[in-house]
Amino acid sequence: SILHHPIETEQNPYQGYIMTKYFVYDVFTDSRFGGNPLAIIPDAADVPEGDFQRIAREFNFSETTFVLPPDNPDHTAKIRIFSPLSELPFAGHPTIGTAIALARQGLGPHMTLELGVGPIACHATKQSARFSTQVPLKILVEPQVADVADVLSLTVSDIVLQTHRPTTATLGIQFTITEVRDRTTLSSAKPNIEALRRFATKYPHAGRFAQHIYTRGDGVIFARMFDPLDNIPEDAATGSAAATLGALLVKCTSAPQEFIIRQGDDMGRPSCIEVDAQVEQVTIGGSAVAVMEGQLL
C-alpha cells in the first residue's frame, strides 16, 4: 500500500529552501472557524522584506503579521502588518492574535509591541490578550448622509444621527463610522462599489474608504465592516475600527464608554471584541485560537 510504503526520493524536495514557520489563528473568538483569520510569521528575520507583501497576498486574509526583532531592546518585538494590497501602521485583530501567539512561545504576559503608530502596551496569555493605545483620535471628514447611505445601499432614514453624523476618523487606520437604526438594517446593508468609488473621489481625505457600521441593542453593539476597495469585501472582526468607535463615542458623549462589539454574525464567523474607551486611552481585548501551522518555503 502506498499509505504504508512512502515513495523514496533521492533527495529532499525542499533542499535549498529557507523554511519559515507560520501560524493561522482565528481572532476575537474562542472557537475555531469563527472570528477573523490571521496569518502570523513568528520569526520573519530571514524572510526577504520584498516578499512580505507577496506572502500577505498569498494568504489573502485581511491581514498577515511579520514578527521581527524590536528596534528598542527593551521592547518585546516589532510587528509589521500587511493587508493583501498594502502595509498597515496598525490593526486590532493582528495585534491581539500576534500577542497571543507570542505568549504561547513563552513571552509575556506584559509586552510592548512596536507598530507603525508607535509602541503598544499589551497583556497576553495563551488564550486572550488586550492592548491599549493612547494615539489621539483624528476626525478627517463628515461626509453627507446621502452619500454614505448610497455607499451602504441604505436610505437616509436608515441612518441614526442622534449621537454623531457619519464620521471618517482614525487612530491609525481610517474608517467612516455610521450608526444605523436596527439589527435588520445592519444585516441588509451591502457595499455599492460604484457609489464607493464616487465617495472616494468626493472625499479623498477619507483614506482607505473602509465603512464601519453599527447598531446598539441589549447592551451590545452589533457591527459590520466593508472595505472592498482594499480587497476586503467584509471583515469578520475589526479591532482598529472598534477602538476608533470607542474614541469617537467618548468624544461625542464626553463620557467613558465600555461595551462589547459583536461582529461577523452576518458572515457566519461570529466575533466578540471588548472595548474600554477612556478620555485619553482605548483598550481592546479578545481571545484567539490556533487553527493551522506550517512552513513557508
Secondary structure, 3 states (H helix, E strand, C coil): CCCCCCCCCCCCCCCCCCCEEEEEEEECCCCCCCCEEEEEECCCCCCCHHHHHHHHHHHCCCCEEEEECCCCCCCCEEEEEECCCCEECCCHHHHHHHHHHHHHCCCCCEEEEEECCEEEEEEECCCEEEEEECCCCEEEECCCHHHHHHHCCCCHHHEECCCCCCEEEECCCEEEEEEECCHHHHHHCCCCHHHHHHHHHHCHHHCCCCEEEEEEECCEEEEEEEEHHHCEEEECCCHHHHHHHHHHHHHHHCCCEEEEEEECHHHCCCEEEEEEECCCCEEEEEEEEEEEEEEEC
